[in-house]
Amino acid sequence: MSDVTIAAEAEFDRQVARLVELGYPDLAGLSAERFGEVVAPLRKAASSRALGDHDPANGQVGFVLVVTRRLVSIEDAMQRTTLVGRSKPGFVDRSFEEGALARFVAPDTVRLPDADAYLLFDVQRGEEFCGEVPRDAMDVIAGRARTVLTIEEGIALFTLYPEVLVKNKCYMLGGSRCGDRRVPALWISQHAPKLGWCWERNPHTWLGMASAGGRVGPRNRV
């Protein structure tokens, strides 16, 4: 077994343990043992490829275990997040009208595994797009054969790597849309992580566009 495989399996186990510590099994209505069984098939997928560029402090992560809203709601997942060195929980901005989050789903151009949990590979925070028009940033990412992140993926990224969400290096999530011009985004507000949104034609100097190289489900690669 190679050192890379060992590192990947150890990192997968760390991520699962962290989610259990944060109470994800309870949120999903599962025992810790059953939660482990749900995500266990992904361990082999994690170990089957190298981590690639992995430098969380600089916004690059080899892979992230994503638990979808099928198991844990977006609101509950946000409440389990904190900034490095802080204890105040994350929250959903009230600018999302009632029922809005349910309408923010992946468009046809963003293919997701049909699974309760999956792996997201080769993840970048995307601060190179700070100050860029979100719509233009999404076009550049598509041209690189990469994929923009969904809300669940963006939350998973900084849940497991809190160091990626820092002042002036926050990120948009172009992989979840609701048919209008809003683009979800994660940034810092009141010393806590906040899920909000911005307009697809309005650039912000402190918001990049997060992306990934691909997704792997229990049975398929997307």
KEKE-3310 file (N, C-alpha, C; in steps of 0.2 Angstrom, whole numbers, plus 5000, padded with zeros to 4 digits):
npx = (5004:5003:5011:5003:4990:4988:4988:4977:4967:4968:4965:4952:4946:4948:4939:4927:4926:4926:4914:4905:4908:4903:4890:4883:4877:4866:4858:4855:4847:4852:4862:4879:4886:4878:4879:4892:4892:4885:4893:4905:4907:4914:4926:4936:4935:4941:4954:4959:4965:4977:4979:4982:4985:4986:4983:4976:4976:4979:4969:4967:4961:4963:4952:4935:4922:4906:4891:4874:4859:4849:4852:4856:4850:4852:4852:4854:4867:4874:4874:4882:4895:4910:4921:4939:4946:4935:4919:4906:4891:4888:4877:4861:4858:4845:4840:4837:4821:4807:4807:4816:4829:4826:4824:4836:4845:4856:4860:4857:4869:4878:4883:4878:4882:4870:4866:4867:4878:4894:4911:4920:4933:4949:4948:4946:4947:4946:4950:4956:4946:4941:4934:4930:4916:4903:4896:4905:4916:4911:4910:4923:4928:4921:4926:4938:4936:4931:4921:4908:4905:4891:4879:4879:4891:4900:4898:4902:4916:4921:4917:4925:4937:4940:4949:4949:4940:4941:4944:4942:4944:4933:4920:4910:4896:4892:4886:4873:4857:4842:4835:4834:4844:4852:4867:4873:4883:4897:4902:4910:4902:4898:4907:4905:4902:4893:4879:4874:4869:4874:4872:4873:4879:4886:4902:4913:4925:4930:4925:4927:4926:4922:4928:4929:4938:4930:4918:4914:4903:4896:4895:4898:4907:4907)
npy = (4994:5011:5026:5037:5032:5028:5040:5046:5037:5039:5053:5052:5045:5054:5065:5059:5056:5069:5074:5065:5069:5082:5079:5075:5062:5061:5072:5067:5057:5045:5031:5033:5022:5017:5029:5029:5017:5021:5031:5023:5016:5025:5027:5018:5025:5037:5032:5028:5037:5050:5063:5075:5093:5099:5110:5117:5129:5138:5137:5126:5109:5092:5082:5081:5076:5075:5078:5077:5087:5077:5070:5079:5094:5110:5121:5115:5110:5122:5127:5120:5124:5134:5148:5148:5148:5154:5153:5155:5150:5146:5153:5155:5168:5180:5186:5176:5171:5163:5146:5147:5141:5127:5128:5131:5123:5111:5116:5110:5109:5106:5091:5079:5066:5053:5051:5050:5054:5059:5061:5075:5081:5088:5102:5120:5136:5147:5161:5168:5174:5184:5200:5198:5197:5187:5178:5178:5172:5159:5155:5154:5144:5133:5133:5127:5114:5111:5111:5121:5124:5117:5123:5113:5108:5118:5121:5109:5110:5120:5116:5105:5110:5122:5133:5138:5147:5164:5181:5192:5182:5174:5164:5161:5150:5144:5132:5130:5135:5145:5149:5162:5178:5176:5171:5159:5162:5160:5169:5179:5186:5196:5189:5176:5161:5164:5160:5167:5177:5184:5195:5189:5197:5206:5210:5206:5211:5203:5191:5175:5162:5146:5130:5113:5098:5087:5074:5060:5047:5033:5023:5029:5040:5058)
npz = (5000:4996:5001:4998:4997:5010:5017:5011:5016:5030:5030:5026:5036:5047:5043:5043:5057:5062:5058:5065:5077:5077:5077:5066:5064:5073:5068:5056:5060:5063:5070:5076:5071:5061:5052:5049:5041:5030:5024:5022:5010:5002:5006:5000:4987:4990:4993:4981:4973:4972:4984:4978:4975:4991:5002:5014:5021:5011:5003:4996:4993:4995:4995:4999:5010:5007:5014:5010:5008:5009:5020:5030:5034:5026:5035:5047:5045:5043:5056:5063:5060:5063:5064:5063:5079:5085:5093:5089:5081:5064:5052:5042:5031:5033:5022:5013:5008:5015:5012:5002:5001:4998:4985:4979:4969:4960:4944:4927:4921:4931:4937:4949:4960:4963:4978:4996:5002:4996:4988:4985:4974:4972:4976:4976:4984:4977:4976:4966:4959:4966:4965:4952:4940:4945:4935:4925:4931:4933:4920:4916:4924:4920:4907:4910:4912:4925:4940:4947:4965:4975:4987:4998:4996:4998:5011:5017:5014:5022:5034:5037:5035:5043:5041:5028:5026:5027:5031:5018:5009:5005:4998:4983:4978:4964:4960:4965:4961:4959:4948:4946:4947:4958:4967:4978:4993:5004:5018:5031:5045:5058:5066:5063:5052:5037:5027:5013:4999:4982:4968:4951:4942:4950:4956:4970:4980:4990:4988:4981:4968:4972:4966:4959:4954:4952:4956:4966:4968:4978:4968:4956:4945:4943)
capx = (5000:5007:5010:4997:4984:4988:4987:4970:4962:4968:4961:4944:4943:4947:4933:4921:4926:4924:4907:4902:4909:4899:4883:4879:4872:4860:4855:4852:4842:4856:4867:4885:4888:4875:4881:4898:4891:4882:4899:4910:4909:4918:4933:4940:4936:4946:4961:4960:4968:4981:4976:4984:4987:4982:4986:4970:4977:4979:4962:4967:4960:4963:4945:4930:4917:4900:4884:4869:4853:4845:4853:4856:4847:4857:4852:4858:4874:4877:4874:4888:4901:4913:4927:4945:4947:4929:4914:4899:4889:4886:4869:4859:4856:4838:4838:4833:4814:4805:4807:4820:4834:4824:4824:4842:4847:4861:4857:4858:4877:4881:4880:4879:4880:4863:4869:4866:4885:4899:4917:4922:4940:4953:4944:4949:4943:4944:4951:4958:4941:4939:4933:4927:4909:4902:4894:4911:4920:4908:4912:4930:4929:4918:4931:4944:4933:4930:4914:4907:4902:4885:4879:4881:4899:4904:4898:4906:4923:4924:4916:4930:4943:4938:4954:4948:4935:4945:4943:4944:4945:4927:4918:4903:4894:4888:4883:4866:4854:4835:4831:4835:4851:4856:4872:4874:4890:4899:4907:4910:4898:4897:4912:4903:4901:4886:4877:4870:4869:4875:4870:4878:4883:4889:4908:4914:4933:4931:4921:4930:4921:4925:4927:4932:4939:4925:4914:4914:4898:4898:4895:4900:4911:4904)
capy = (5000:5017:5032:5041:5028:5028:5047:5047:5034:5042:5059:5051:5043:5060:5068:5055:5057:5075:5074:5062:5074:5088:5077:5073:5056:5063:5077:5063:5052:5039:5030:5034:5016:5017:5034:5026:5012:5025:5034:5018:5014:5031:5026:5016:5030:5041:5029:5026:5042:5054:5069:5081:5099:5099:5115:5120:5136:5142:5136:5120:5103:5086:5079:5083:5071:5080:5075:5081:5089:5071:5067:5084:5101:5116:5125:5112:5110:5129:5128:5116:5127:5139:5150:5146:5152:5157:5148:5157:5145:5149:5154:5157:5175:5181:5188:5170:5171:5157:5141:5148:5136:5121:5130:5132:5116:5111:5116:5104:5109:5103:5084:5077:5059:5051:5048:5054:5057:5058:5064:5081:5081:5094:5108:5126:5141:5152:5168:5172:5177:5190:5206:5197:5196:5180:5175:5177:5167:5153:5153:5153:5138:5128:5132:5123:5108:5111:5112:5126:5120:5118:5125:5108:5107:5124:5121:5104:5112:5124:5112:5100:5114:5129:5138:5140:5153:5169:5188:5194:5176:5170:5161:5160:5143:5144:5126:5130:5141:5144:5151:5170:5180:5175:5166:5158:5163:5160:5174:5180:5191:5195:5184:5169:5160:5166:5158:5173:5177:5190:5195:5185:5202:5211:5208:5208:5211:5198:5184:5172:5157:5140:5125:5107:5094:5082:5071:5053:5044:5026:5019:5032:5046:5063)
capz = (5000:4995:5006:4996:4999:5018:5019:5009:5020:5036:5030:5026:5043:5051:5041:5046:5064:5063:5057:5070:5083:5076:5078:5060:5064:5076:5063:5050:5063:5062:5075:5073:5068:5054:5048:5047:5036:5025:5020:5021:5003:4999:5009:4994:4982:4993:4993:4975:4969:4976:4986:4973:4979:4997:5007:5016:5023:5005:5000:4991:4997:4990:4994:5005:5011:5007:5016:5006:5012:5010:5027:5035:5031:5025:5041:5053:5044:5045:5063:5065:5058:5066:5062:5067:5085:5087:5095:5087:5075:5057:5051:5036:5031:5033:5015:5010:5010:5018:5007:4996:5001:4995:4977:4976:4967:4955:4937:4923:4920:4937:4938:4956:4961:4966:4984:5002:5003:4991:4988:4980:4973:4969:4978:4976:4986:4971:4977:4960:4956:4970:4961:4946:4939:4946:4929:4921:4934:4932:4913:4916:4928:4915:4902:4913:4913:4932:4942:4953:4971:4977:4994:5003:4995:5001:5018:5019:5013:5028:5040:5038:5035:5044:5039:5021:5026:5031:5029:5011:5005:5005:4991:4980:4976:4958:4958:4967:4958:4959:4942:4946:4946:4964:4968:4985:4994:5011:5020:5038:5047:5066:5069:5062:5045:5035:5020:5010:4991:4979:4961:4947:4939:4954:4958:4976:4981:4995:4986:4975:4966:4973:4961:4960:4948:4950:4961:4966:4973:4980:4963:4950:4945:4940)
cpx = (5004:5006:5004:4991:4983:4985:4979:4965:4962:4964:4953:4942:4943:4941:4927:4920:4924:4917:4903:4903:4905:4891:4879:4875:4866:4855:4852:4847:4845:4860:4874:4888:4884:4877:4888:4897:4888:4888:4905:4912:4914:4925:4938:4941:4941:4953:4963:4964:4972:4977:4977:4986:4983:4986:4980:4971:4977:4974:4962:4966:4960:4956:4941:4924:4910:4894:4879:4863:4848:4846:4853:4854:4853:4858:4855:4865:4878:4878:4880:4895:4903:4919:4933:4946:4941:4924:4907:4897:4888:4879:4868:4856:4848:4835:4835:4826:4812:4804:4812:4826:4832:4824:4831:4845:4853:4857:4859:4866:4881:4879:4882:4878:4873:4865:4867:4873:4890:4906:4918:4930:4943:4949:4948:4945:4941:4945:4954:4953:4938:4939:4931:4920:4908:4900:4901:4916:4918:4910:4919:4931:4926:4923:4937:4942:4932:4923:4913:4904:4895:4885:4881:4889:4903:4904:4902:4914:4925:4922:4922:4937:4941:4943:4953:4944:4938:4943:4946:4945:4939:4925:4911:4902:4889:4885:4876:4863:4846:4831:4831:4842:4855:4861:4874:4881:4891:4904:4906:4906:4897:4901:4909:4902:4894:4885:4872:4870:4871:4872:4875:4882:4887:4896:4909:4922:4934:4928:4924:4924:4925:4923:4931:4934:4934:4922:4914:4908:4900:4898:4898:4904:4908:4909)
cpy = (5006:5022:5036:5038:5029:5035:5048:5044:5037:5049:5058:5049:5049:5064:5065:5056:5064:5076:5071:5066:5080:5086:5076:5067:5058:5068:5072:5057:5045:5038:5032:5028:5016:5023:5032:5021:5016:5028:5029:5017:5019:5031:5023:5021:5035:5039:5028:5031:5047:5061:5075:5087:5099:5104:5120:5128:5141:5141:5131:5113:5097:5083:5081:5078:5076:5076:5080:5082:5083:5069:5073:5091:5106:5120:5122:5111:5117:5130:5124:5118:5133:5142:5148:5151:5155:5151:5149:5153:5149:5149:5156:5164:5176:5184:5182:5170:5164:5152:5142:5143:5130:5122:5130:5125:5116:5111:5110:5104:5106:5096:5082:5069:5058:5048:5053:5057:5055:5062:5070:5081:5087:5100:5114:5132:5146:5159:5172:5175:5182:5196:5205:5196:5189:5176:5173:5172:5160:5150:5151:5146:5132:5127:5128:5116:5106:5112:5117:5122:5122:5121:5120:5107:5112:5124:5115:5106:5115:5121:5108:5104:5121:5135:5141:5146:5159:5176:5189:5188:5171:5168:5160:5152:5143:5138:5125:5136:5140:5147:5159:5171:5179:5170:5165:5160:5162:5165:5175:5187:5190:5190:5177:5168:5162:5163:5164:5172:5184:5189:5192:5190:5207:5208:5210:5207:5205:5191:5181:5167:5150:5135:5119:5103:5089:5079:5064:5050:5037:5022:5022:5038:5052:5069)
cpz = (5000:5001:5005:4998:5007:5020:5017:5014:5027:5036:5029:5033:5047:5049:5044:5054:5066:5063:5062:5076:5083:5077:5072:5060:5067:5071:5058:5053:5062:5069:5072:5069:5061:5050:5045:5041:5030:5021:5019:5014:4999:5001:5003:4989:4984:4992:4986:4970:4974:4978:4982:4978:4985:5002:5009:5018:5017:5001:4995:4995:4993:4989:5000:5005:5012:5009:5014:5011:5013:5017:5032:5031:5031:5032:5047:5051:5045:5052:5067:5063:5062:5063:5066:5073:5088:5089:5092:5081:5069:5057:5044:5036:5030:5026:5011:5012:5012:5012:5002:4996:4997:4987:4975:4975:4962:4948:4933:4921:4925:4939:4945:4956:4965:4972:4990:5004:4997:4992:4983:4980:4970:4970:4979:4979:4981:4972:4971:4957:4960:4965:4954:4946:4940:4940:4925:4924:4933:4925:4912:4919:4923:4909:4904:4914:4921:4934:4947:4959:4972:4984:4999:5002:4999:5008:5021:5019:5020:5035:5042:5038:5036:5042:5032:5021:5031:5028:5022:5006:5006:4998:4989:4978:4970:4956:4961:4965:4959:4954:4941:4946:4953:4964:4975:4986:5002:5013:5028:5040:5055:5069:5068:5054:5043:5028:5018:5002:4988:4972:4956:4942:4943:4957:4966:4977:4986:4994:4980:4972:4967:4967:4963:4954:4947:4957:4960:4971:4974:4974:4956:4951:4941:4938)
residu = (MET:SER:ASP:VAL:THR:ILE:ALA:ALA:GLU:ALA:GLU:PHE:ASP:ARG:GLN:VAL:ALA:ARG:LEU:VAL:GLU:LEU:GLY:TYR:PRO:ASP:LEU:ALA:GLY:LEU:SER:ALA:GLU:ARG:PHE:GLY:GLU:VAL:VAL:ALA:PRO:LEU:ARG:LYS:ALA:ALA:SER:SER:ARG:ALA:LEU:GLY:ASP:HIS:ASP:PRO:ALA:ASN:GLY:GLN:VAL:GLY:PHE:VAL:LEU:VAL:VAL:THR:ARG:ARG:LEU:VAL:SER:ILE:GLU:ASP:ALA:MET:GLN:ARG:THR:THR:LEU:VAL:GLY:ARG:SER:LYS:PRO:GLY:PHE:VAL:ASP:ARG:SER:PHE:GLU:GLU:GLY:ALA:LEU:ALA:ARG:PHE:VAL:ALA:PRO:ASP:THR:VAL:ARG:LEU:PRO:ASP:ALA:ASP:ALA:TYR:LEU:LEU:PHE:ASP:VAL:GLN:ARG:GLY:GLU:GLU:PHE:CYS:GLY:GLU:VAL:PRO:ARG:ASP:ALA:MET:ASP:VAL:ILE:ALA:GLY:ARG:ALA:ARG:THR:VAL:LEU:THR:ILE:GLU:GLU:GLY:ILE:ALA:LEU:PHE:THR:LEU:TYR:PRO:GLU:VAL:LEU:VAL:LYS:ASN:LYS:CYS:TYR:MET:LEU:GLY:GLY:SER:ARG:CYS:GLY:ASP:ARG:ARG:VAL:PRO:ALA:LEU:TRP:ILE:SER:GLN:HIS:ALA:PRO:LYS:LEU:GLY:TRP:CYS:TRP:GLU:ARG:ASN:PRO:HIS:THR:TRP:LEU:GLY:MET:ALA:SER:ALA:GLY:GLY:ARG:VAL:GLY:PRO:ARG:ASN:ARG:VAL)
# end
